[in-house]
Amino acid sequence: MLRKITTTTIFLLIFVYCRAQEDLCAERQPQKLSNAIDDCRPHNTTAKVCNDRGECICGFCVCFYRPDPAERIYGKYCECDNYSCDRAAGKLCSGHGVCDCGACRCFDGWTGTACECNATTLTCIDPQNREKKCNDHGDCLCGECHCHADEHGKYVGKYCESYTKYENSTEVNN
């Protein structure tokens, strides 16, 4: 039967591990003994210990738990999490990806910083003209046609299938 591991359990395991190894912290070289906390900073910099998202125990970061059990803080220096990624439509990674160390990893068929863009271009192909995306009069972005314009008019419609002239063709109205 599996038990939920608590922060207290982790602290105890690390403490017991250190003691079982004849106190690894005490075995450090004398000049390093007072700096064991430096092992809990990335590259021994002056950065905050365990990124202020965990505790340093015997030279190892033990990351804090979040109130929401689905949210995790992890990494050697507690530098990563699975909840601070970009959102779209109120959903983490738009619901089309997973948050990994602060960046969305999109599922197949999705792109964008929040996995908000449909990667397919099939939605940009006019059923009346199946050969060209956006009828060659626009760009397919996030699965939608964004129609081109010139000094005389602009292409319009779901598939940029129509051309509309400006009233005063010397102006470009975007």
C-alpha positions as CSV (number, residue, x, y, z in Angstrom):
1,M,0.0,0.0,0.0
2,L,1.4,3.4,-1.0
3,R,1.5,6.3,1.5
4,K,1.6,9.9,0.8
5,I,5.0,11.3,1.5
6,T,4.9,14.4,3.6
7,T,7.5,17.1,4.0
8,T,8.2,15.8,7.5
9,T,8.8,12.4,6.1
10,I,11.2,13.8,3.5
11,F,13.1,15.8,6.2
12,L,13.4,12.6,8.3
13,L,14.6,10.5,5.4
14,I,17.3,13.0,4.5
15,F,18.3,13.4,8.2
16,V,18.5,9.6,8.6
17,Y,20.4,9.3,5.3
18,C,23.0,11.8,6.5
19,R,23.4,10.1,9.8
20,A,23.6,6.7,8.2
21,Q,26.4,7.9,6.0
22,E,28.3,9.0,9.1
23,D,26.9,12.5,8.8
24,L,27.8,13.5,5.2
25,C,27.5,17.2,6.2
26,A,30.2,16.8,8.8
27,E,32.4,14.8,6.4
28,R,32.6,17.8,4.1
29,Q,36.0,19.5,3.9
30,P,36.3,22.0,6.8
31,Q,36.3,25.0,4.5
32,K,33.1,23.7,2.9
33,L,31.3,22.7,6.1
34,S,30.2,26.2,6.8
35,N,29.1,26.6,3.2
36,A,27.0,23.5,2.9
37,I,24.0,25.8,2.2
38,D,25.9,26.9,-1.0
39,D,25.0,23.5,-2.5
40,C,21.4,24.7,-2.4
41,R,22.1,27.6,-4.7
42,P,22.5,27.2,-8.4
43,H,26.2,27.3,-9.4
44,N,27.1,28.5,-5.8
45,T,25.8,32.0,-6.7
46,T,24.3,34.4,-4.3
47,A,20.8,33.4,-5.5
48,K,18.3,32.6,-2.9
49,V,18.6,29.2,-1.2
50,C,16.4,26.7,-3.0
51,N,14.9,29.7,-4.9
52,D,12.9,30.5,-1.7
53,R,10.7,27.6,-2.7
54,G,12.2,24.9,-0.4
55,E,14.5,24.3,2.5
56,C,18.2,23.3,2.4
57,I,18.8,20.2,4.4
58,C,22.3,18.7,4.5
59,G,23.1,20.4,1.2
60,F,20.0,19.3,-0.6
61,C,16.9,21.3,-1.5
62,V,13.6,19.9,-0.2
63,C,10.9,21.7,-2.2
64,F,7.8,23.1,-0.5
65,Y,4.3,21.6,-1.1
66,R,1.5,23.7,-2.6
67,P,-2.0,23.9,-1.1
68,D,-3.3,22.4,-4.3
69,P,-1.9,18.8,-4.5
70,A,-1.9,18.9,-8.3
71,E,0.6,21.7,-8.2
72,R,4.2,20.7,-7.7
73,I,7.5,22.5,-7.2
74,Y,10.5,20.5,-8.2
75,G,14.1,20.5,-9.5
76,K,17.5,20.4,-7.9
77,Y,17.1,23.9,-6.6
78,C,13.2,24.0,-6.6
79,E,13.5,26.0,-9.8
80,C,10.6,24.3,-11.6
81,D,6.9,24.1,-11.2
82,N,3.9,22.8,-13.1
83,Y,1.5,25.7,-12.5
84,S,3.1,29.0,-13.6
85,C,2.8,28.6,-17.4
86,D,0.9,30.8,-19.8
87,R,-2.8,30.5,-19.9
88,A,-5.4,31.0,-22.7
89,A,-9.1,30.9,-22.3
90,G,-8.5,30.7,-18.5
91,K,-6.8,27.3,-18.8
92,L,-3.2,26.4,-18.1
93,C,-1.6,25.8,-21.5
94,S,-5.1,26.2,-23.0
95,G,-5.8,22.7,-21.9
96,H,-3.8,21.6,-25.0
97,G,-0.5,20.9,-23.3
98,V,1.2,20.4,-19.9
99,C,3.2,22.9,-17.9
100,D,6.8,21.7,-17.3
101,C,9.3,23.9,-15.5
102,G,7.4,27.1,-16.3
103,A,6.9,26.4,-20.1
104,C,4.0,24.7,-21.9
105,R,4.8,21.5,-23.7
106,C,2.0,21.4,-26.3
107,F,0.2,18.2,-27.4
108,D,0.5,17.2,-31.0
109,G,-1.4,19.6,-33.3
110,W,-1.0,22.6,-31.0
111,T,1.6,25.4,-30.8
112,G,2.1,28.8,-29.1
113,T,3.4,29.8,-25.7
114,A,0.1,28.7,-24.2
115,C,-0.6,26.0,-26.8
116,E,-3.4,28.2,-28.0
117,C,-2.8,27.8,-31.7
118,N,-4.2,25.0,-33.7
119,A,-1.2,23.8,-35.8
120,T,-3.2,22.4,-38.6
121,T,-3.6,24.3,-41.8
122,L,-6.5,22.1,-43.0
123,T,-8.9,24.7,-41.5
124,C,-7.5,27.3,-43.9
125,I,-8.3,25.4,-47.1
126,D,-11.4,26.7,-48.9
127,P,-13.8,23.7,-49.7
128,Q,-14.4,25.4,-53.1
129,N,-10.7,25.6,-53.9
130,R,-9.0,22.7,-52.2
131,E,-5.5,23.4,-53.6
132,K,-4.5,26.6,-51.8
133,K,-4.5,27.8,-48.2
134,C,-6.4,31.0,-47.8
135,N,-6.8,31.0,-51.6
136,D,-3.2,32.3,-51.7
137,H,-4.5,35.7,-50.5
138,G,-3.6,35.3,-46.8
139,D,-1.6,33.5,-44.2
140,C,-2.8,30.6,-42.1
141,L,-2.1,31.5,-38.4
142,C,-3.4,29.4,-35.5
143,G,-5.7,27.6,-38.0
144,E,-7.3,30.8,-39.3
145,C,-6.8,32.8,-42.5
146,H,-5.4,36.3,-42.0
147,C,-6.1,38.0,-45.3
148,H,-3.7,40.3,-47.2
149,A,-4.4,43.9,-48.3
150,D,-2.8,46.1,-50.8
151,E,-3.1,49.8,-51.7
152,H,-6.3,49.2,-53.6
153,G,-8.3,46.9,-51.3
154,K,-8.2,43.9,-49.2
155,Y,-9.1,40.2,-49.2
156,V,-12.0,39.2,-46.9
157,G,-13.9,36.1,-46.0
158,K,-13.1,33.0,-43.9
159,Y,-10.8,31.8,-46.7
160,C,-9.8,35.3,-48.2
161,E,-12.0,34.3,-51.1
162,S,-13.3,37.8,-51.9
163,Y,-11.6,41.1,-52.8
164,T,-13.0,44.4,-51.6
165,K,-11.7,47.7,-53.1
166,Y,-11.3,50.7,-50.9
167,E,-13.5,53.7,-51.6
168,N,-10.4,55.9,-52.0
169,S,-7.8,53.5,-53.4
170,T,-4.9,55.8,-52.6
171,E,-5.3,54.9,-48.9
172,V,-4.5,51.6,-47.3
173,N,-7.1,50.9,-44.6
174,N,-6.0,48.0,-42.4
